[in-house]
Amino acid sequence: MKNGMASETNKKYDSAVKKYTAWALKNGLASFGLIQRPSQDDMVMFISDLATKGLSPGYIAGTLSGIADYFVQSGYSNPTKLPDGVTSLPILARCMRGIRRVHTSEKRPRHPLTTDLLRLVLLDLQRANPTMSDIDATAYKSALSAGVYGLLRISELVADRTKACDPVRTTRGSDVHFYPTMESAEYYTYHIRTSKTDCFRRSTTIRVYATGTSDCPVAAMVKWWRCRSSDRSAPLYTFVDGTFMTRDRLTTVLRRTLEYLGHDGKNFASHSLRAGGAVSMAAAGYGAEFLSILGRWKSDAYLAYLATMPPAMHKSIHVAMARIDTSDITDERKQEYKNRFND
């Protein structure tokens, strides 16, 4: 298996080097197949040439990676990075962003799976998927409710493949614990081993609390826990046949159920869980600071979810604004606010 993967990697590596060599010979940057380490201007001209031929940004980025590996293996510094070996060359990076922007097509909207819709999905999941076993349905219901209430990224929830998983990232059975006991669980802890914003793999543990509603994430997890394999080292969502729940499997079940309910399933995807949790929090009256903390956002990306706040909440904000009088904000506080929002 490893030899096969290495062979495939070598083919891509050789293809990138051959492509750059041919371009360098054509443009006088090489002689007799011997190429010199490219400058930033050389790299920019090279990828611009590839872009004019209609090649995808992903293909171009892969080619750059192959060229960088070639020169590093040959004893040179990475031609795509600054001397620190980490930071991308600024002009080259901007050029790549421009290529991606030109090739970006209009994205299909991804609607949030808010808690009101989640309840309907859980209720009709088996009717929409009649061939699904009770145990599999229990797994999907638990994953959906955990994803929404835990504001989980899909990589923090399921395995990457049906018969293999990332040994570092994938959540295991041992990563979930009930408190005070499983029989009378008030909440469970969910250990997130790593995520895209956790580049140093420090990991984090979140709490998911019982709600007492039909979509209660704790009740769903307890029910799944009693069905799943006793192997706590296996991925959390491991089916009876030994295969794992994946992004594609979860998305397929979610879309099929939503279509059964009369929605356009294509407007929903795995990211709808995390988005649904954020929008539901906003609809419940919780602001940006709560979204940032509970959703574990390191940037201001979570603010995009506030744009989808329901009209009722928007109206209540305006009504509250209108009720402020001169005694509510002191001159000192006005200056503080002015400084905070002054660019």
Secondary structure as the mmCIF struct_conf table of DSSP 4:
data_model
#
loop_
_struct_conf.conf_type_id
_struct_conf.id
_struct_conf.beg_label_comp_id
_struct_conf.beg_label_asym_id
_struct_conf.beg_label_seq_id
_struct_conf.end_label_comp_id
_struct_conf.end_label_asym_id
_struct_conf.end_label_seq_id
HELX_RH_AL_P HELX_RH_AL_P1 LYS A 2 LYS A 26
TURN_TY1_P TURN_TY1_P1 ASN A 27 GLY A 28
BEND BEND1 LEU A 29 LEU A 29
STRN STRN1 ALA A 30 SER A 31
TURN_TY1_P TURN_TY1_P2 PHE A 32 GLY A 33
STRN STRN2 LEU A 34 ILE A 35
HELX_LH_PP_P HELX_LH_PP_P1 GLN A 36 PRO A 38
HELX_RH_AL_P HELX_RH_AL_P2 GLN A 40 THR A 52
TURN_TY1_P TURN_TY1_P3 LYS A 53 GLY A 54
HELX_RH_AL_P HELX_RH_AL_P3 PRO A 57 GLN A 73
TURN_TY1_P TURN_TY1_P4 SER A 74 GLY A 75
HELX_LH_PP_P HELX_LH_PP_P2 TYR A 76 ASN A 78
TURN_TY1_P TURN_TY1_P5 PRO A 79 THR A 80
STRN STRN3 LYS A 81 LYS A 81
TURN_TY1_P TURN_TY1_P6 PRO A 83 ASP A 84
BEND BEND2 GLY A 85 THR A 87
STRN STRN4 SER A 88 SER A 88
HELX_LH_PP_P HELX_LH_PP_P3 LEU A 89 LEU A 89
HELX_RH_AL_P HELX_RH_AL_P4 PRO A 90 HIS A 103
HELX_LH_PP_P HELX_LH_PP_P4 THR A 104 PRO A 109
HELX_RH_AL_P HELX_RH_AL_P5 THR A 115 ALA A 128
BEND BEND3 ASN A 129 ASN A 129
TURN_TY1_P TURN_TY1_P7 PRO A 130 THR A 131
HELX_RH_AL_P HELX_RH_AL_P6 ASP A 134 TYR A 149
TURN_TY1_P TURN_TY1_P8 GLY A 150 LEU A 151
HELX_RH_3T_P HELX_RH_3T_P1 ILE A 154 GLU A 156
TURN_TY1_P TURN_TY1_P9 LEU A 157 LEU A 157
BEND BEND4 VAL A 158 VAL A 158
STRN STRN5 ALA A 159 ALA A 159
BEND BEND5 ASP A 160 LYS A 163
TURN_TY1_P TURN_TY1_P10 PRO A 167 ARG A 169
BEND BEND6 THR A 170 THR A 170
STRN STRN6 ARG A 172 ARG A 172
HELX_RH_3T_P HELX_RH_3T_P2 GLY A 173 ASP A 175
STRN STRN7 VAL A 176 TYR A 179
BEND BEND7 PRO A 180 PRO A 180
BEND BEND8 MET A 182 MET A 182
TURN_TY1_P TURN_TY1_P11 GLU A 183 SER A 184
BEND BEND9 GLU A 186 GLU A 186
STRN STRN8 TYR A 187 ILE A 192
TURN_TY1_P TURN_TY1_P12 LYS A 196 THR A 197
TURN_TY1_P TURN_TY1_P13 CYS A 199 PHE A 200
STRN STRN9 THR A 204 TYR A 209
BEND BEND10 GLY A 212 THR A 213
TURN_TY1_P TURN_TY1_P14 SER A 214 ASP A 215
HELX_RH_AL_P HELX_RH_AL_P7 PRO A 217 CYS A 227
BEND BEND11 ARG A 228 ARG A 228
BEND BEND12 SER A 230 SER A 230
TURN_TY1_P TURN_TY1_P15 ARG A 232 SER A 233
BEND BEND13 ALA A 234 ALA A 234
STRN STRN10 PRO A 235 PRO A 235
BEND BEND14 LEU A 236 TYR A 237
STRN STRN11 THR A 238 THR A 238
TURN_TY1_P TURN_TY1_P16 VAL A 240 ASP A 241
BEND BEND15 GLY A 242 GLY A 242
STRN STRN12 PHE A 244 PHE A 244
STRN STRN13 THR A 246 THR A 246
HELX_RH_AL_P HELX_RH_AL_P8 ARG A 247 TYR A 260
TURN_TY1_P TURN_TY1_P17 LEU A 261 GLY A 262
BEND BEND16 HIS A 263 HIS A 263
HELX_RH_3T_P HELX_RH_3T_P3 GLY A 265 ASN A 267
TURN_TY1_P TURN_TY1_P18 SER A 270 SER A 270
HELX_RH_AL_P HELX_RH_AL_P9 HIS A 271 ALA A 283
TURN_TY1_P TURN_TY1_P19 ALA A 284 GLY A 285
HELX_RH_AL_P HELX_RH_AL_P10 ALA A 288 GLY A 295
TURN_TY1_P TURN_TY1_P20 ARG A 296 ARG A 296
BEND BEND17 LYS A 298 ASP A 300
TURN_TY1_P TURN_TY1_P21 ALA A 301 TYR A 302
HELX_RH_AL_P HELX_RH_AL_P11 LEU A 303 LEU A 306
TURN_TY1_P TURN_TY1_P22 ALA A 307 THR A 308
HELX_RH_AL_P HELX_RH_AL_P12 PRO A 311 ALA A 322
TURN_TY1_P TURN_TY1_P23 ARG A 323 ARG A 323
TURN_TY1_P TURN_TY1_P24 THR A 326 ASP A 328
BEND BEND18 ILE A 329 ILE A 329
HELX_RH_AL_P HELX_RH_AL_P13 ASP A 331 PHE A 341
#
